[in-house]
Amino acid sequence: MLGTDNGASLATHQINSRNELSALSSLNTPREVACGYRVRWTTPTGARWCQSNTHSEIEQMEESVSATALAGITSGQMVQELGYDDDCDEALRAAVVATSGAELLDEDTDEVVDVVLLWFREEDGDLVDALVDAITPLADHGVVWLLTPKAGRDGNLEPADIAEAAPTAGLQQTSSINAANDWQGTRLVSKRAARSK
């Protein structure tokens, strides 16, 4: 239930699903009330609190809730990030860090990792080579999340390009998500891991 804290002029709402968060972001409320929502969302990995200042920030949280829950990232997992640049989605990165409980590891890590976040654009070179590099530090049942610009954005890849590159690199596509405002996420696992499920 949505209520207002008179002392802090803060509206508080508990969110249990992405649909509820989406509904909250579209509320037709005065700007002074809309600003200052303190939103608590619940995902399979637990609850999070975040204070928003605008409806736009609530919409960004909606993307982060979706991406983090669907990625299946859990507390304690080691997550490596490859291909970072200024165009990467900071809200998504922050959501992954909050869920895993640790900072993202860079390309120089020697750790065996559970998840690799690979940001990749058409101009970044050969996708097969990038995927092979991504699986080098990956645990046997680890996951590669390939993050590519959405259709109509600069650097977008055709789905056929991903479908062709993944098996060449020894990976199998299992799902795709709307990861962030400008990014599509494709979940890739080793063929052996896919067969064992």
C-alpha positions as CSV (number, residue, x, y, z in Angstrom):
1,M,0.0,0.0,0.0
2,L,1.2,3.5,-0.9
3,G,1.5,5.9,2.0
4,T,3.1,9.2,2.8
5,D,5.4,9.9,5.7
6,N,4.4,13.4,6.7
7,G,7.7,14.1,8.4
8,A,9.8,13.4,5.4
9,S,7.2,13.8,2.6
10,L,8.3,10.3,1.5
11,A,6.0,7.9,-0.2
12,T,6.9,4.2,0.5
13,H,5.8,1.3,-1.5
14,Q,6.7,-2.4,-1.4
15,I,7.1,-3.9,-4.8
16,N,6.9,-7.7,-5.3
17,S,6.9,-7.8,-9.1
18,R,8.1,-5.9,-12.2
19,N,4.5,-5.2,-13.1
20,E,3.9,-3.5,-9.8
21,L,7.0,-1.3,-10.2
22,S,5.9,-0.4,-13.8
23,A,2.5,0.6,-12.4
24,L,4.1,2.8,-9.8
25,S,6.3,4.6,-12.4
26,S,3.2,5.6,-14.4
27,L,1.2,7.0,-11.4
28,N,-0.5,10.3,-12.3
29,T,0.7,12.1,-9.2
30,P,1.9,15.7,-8.6
31,R,5.6,16.1,-9.2
32,E,6.3,17.0,-5.6
33,V,4.8,13.7,-4.5
34,A,6.3,11.7,-7.3
35,C,9.7,12.9,-6.3
36,G,10.9,11.1,-3.2
37,Y,9.4,7.6,-3.5
38,R,11.3,5.1,-1.4
39,V,10.8,1.9,-3.2
40,R,11.3,-1.5,-1.7
41,W,11.4,-4.3,-4.3
42,T,11.6,-8.1,-3.7
43,T,13.4,-10.4,-6.0
44,P,14.4,-14.0,-5.7
45,T,17.6,-12.9,-4.2
46,G,16.1,-10.7,-1.5
47,A,14.7,-7.2,-0.9
48,R,16.3,-3.9,-1.8
49,W,15.5,-0.3,-0.8
50,C,16.1,2.6,-3.2
51,Q,15.0,6.2,-2.9
52,S,14.0,7.7,-6.3
53,N,13.9,11.3,-7.2
54,T,11.9,11.1,-10.4
55,H,9.7,8.8,-12.3
56,S,12.6,8.2,-14.7
57,E,14.6,6.7,-11.9
58,I,11.8,4.4,-11.0
59,E,11.7,3.2,-14.6
60,Q,15.5,2.6,-14.4
61,M,14.9,0.5,-11.3
62,E,12.3,-1.5,-13.2
63,E,14.9,-2.4,-15.8
64,S,17.4,-3.4,-13.0
65,V,14.9,-5.5,-11.2
66,S,14.1,-7.4,-14.3
67,A,17.6,-7.9,-15.4
68,T,19.0,-9.0,-12.0
69,A,16.2,-11.4,-11.3
70,L,16.3,-13.0,-14.7
71,A,20.1,-13.3,-14.7
72,G,19.9,-15.5,-11.7
73,I,22.9,-13.8,-10.1
74,T,23.0,-14.6,-6.4
75,S,24.9,-13.3,-3.4
76,G,28.5,-14.4,-3.2
77,Q,28.9,-15.1,-6.9
78,M,32.0,-13.8,-8.7
79,V,31.1,-11.6,-11.7
80,Q,33.5,-10.5,-14.4
81,E,32.8,-7.5,-16.7
82,L,34.3,-7.3,-20.2
83,G,33.8,-4.6,-22.9
84,Y,33.0,-1.8,-20.5
85,D,32.8,1.7,-22.0
86,D,31.0,5.0,-21.4
87,D,27.8,3.7,-23.1
88,C,27.3,0.9,-20.6
89,D,24.2,1.0,-18.4
90,E,25.2,2.1,-14.9
91,A,21.9,1.1,-13.3
92,L,22.3,-2.5,-14.5
93,R,25.9,-2.6,-13.3
94,A,24.9,-1.3,-9.9
95,A,22.1,-3.9,-9.7
96,V,24.5,-6.7,-10.4
97,V,26.9,-5.4,-7.8
98,A,24.2,-5.1,-5.2
99,T,22.9,-8.6,-5.8
100,S,26.3,-10.3,-5.9
101,G,27.6,-8.3,-3.0
102,A,31.0,-7.7,-4.6
103,E,32.5,-5.3,-7.2
104,L,32.7,-6.4,-10.8
105,L,36.0,-8.0,-11.7
106,D,37.9,-6.6,-14.7
107,E,39.5,-8.4,-17.6
108,D,42.8,-8.8,-15.8
109,T,41.4,-11.0,-13.0
110,D,42.9,-14.5,-12.4
111,E,39.8,-15.6,-10.5
112,V,37.5,-18.4,-11.7
113,V,34.1,-16.6,-12.1
114,D,30.5,-17.6,-12.0
115,V,29.2,-15.0,-14.4
116,V,30.7,-12.9,-17.2
117,L,29.0,-9.7,-18.4
118,L,30.2,-9.1,-21.9
119,W,29.2,-5.7,-23.4
120,F,29.6,-6.0,-27.2
121,R,28.9,-3.8,-30.1
122,E,29.2,-4.4,-33.8
123,E,32.4,-2.3,-34.1
124,D,34.1,-4.3,-31.2
125,G,35.5,-6.9,-33.6
126,D,34.9,-10.6,-33.9
127,L,32.2,-11.9,-31.6
128,V,33.5,-15.5,-31.6
129,D,36.8,-14.3,-30.3
130,A,35.1,-12.2,-27.7
131,L,33.0,-15.2,-26.5
132,V,36.1,-17.5,-26.4
133,D,37.8,-14.9,-24.2
134,A,34.7,-14.7,-22.0
135,I,34.6,-18.4,-21.2
136,T,38.3,-18.7,-20.4
137,P,37.8,-17.8,-16.7
138,L,34.3,-19.2,-16.4
139,A,33.4,-22.0,-14.0
140,D,32.0,-25.2,-15.5
141,H,28.4,-24.2,-15.0
142,G,29.0,-20.5,-15.3
143,V,26.9,-18.1,-17.4
144,V,27.9,-15.5,-20.0
145,W,25.5,-12.6,-20.4
146,L,26.1,-11.1,-23.8
147,L,24.9,-7.5,-23.7
148,T,24.3,-5.9,-27.1
149,P,22.7,-2.6,-28.2
150,K,19.0,-2.9,-29.0
151,A,17.7,-2.7,-32.5
152,G,18.0,0.9,-33.8
153,R,20.9,1.7,-31.5
154,D,24.4,2.2,-32.7
155,G,26.4,-1.0,-32.6
156,N,23.4,-3.3,-32.8
157,L,24.0,-6.9,-33.8
158,E,21.6,-9.0,-35.8
159,P,20.1,-12.0,-33.8
160,A,21.5,-14.3,-36.5
161,D,25.0,-13.1,-35.8
162,I,24.7,-14.2,-32.2
163,A,23.0,-17.4,-33.1
164,E,26.0,-18.2,-35.4
165,A,28.8,-17.1,-33.1
166,A,27.6,-18.8,-29.9
167,P,27.9,-22.5,-31.0
168,T,31.2,-21.7,-32.8
169,A,32.6,-20.6,-29.4
170,G,31.1,-23.7,-27.7
171,L,28.1,-21.9,-26.2
172,Q,24.4,-22.4,-26.3
173,Q,21.8,-19.6,-26.1
174,T,19.2,-20.3,-23.5
175,S,17.2,-17.0,-23.2
176,S,17.2,-13.3,-23.9
177,I,16.0,-10.3,-21.9
178,N,15.3,-6.6,-22.1
179,A,18.4,-5.9,-20.0
180,A,18.3,-2.0,-19.9
181,N,17.0,1.0,-21.8
182,D,19.5,0.5,-24.6
183,W,20.7,-3.0,-24.1
184,Q,19.5,-6.5,-24.9
185,G,20.8,-9.4,-22.9
186,T,21.4,-12.9,-24.2
187,R,22.1,-15.7,-21.8
188,L,24.8,-18.2,-22.9
189,V,26.0,-21.4,-21.3
190,S,28.4,-24.1,-22.3
191,K,26.8,-26.9,-24.3
192,R,27.9,-29.4,-21.6
193,A,26.2,-27.3,-18.9
194,A,23.0,-27.0,-21.0
195,R,22.9,-30.8,-21.5
196,S,23.3,-31.5,-17.8
197,K,20.2,-29.5,-16.8
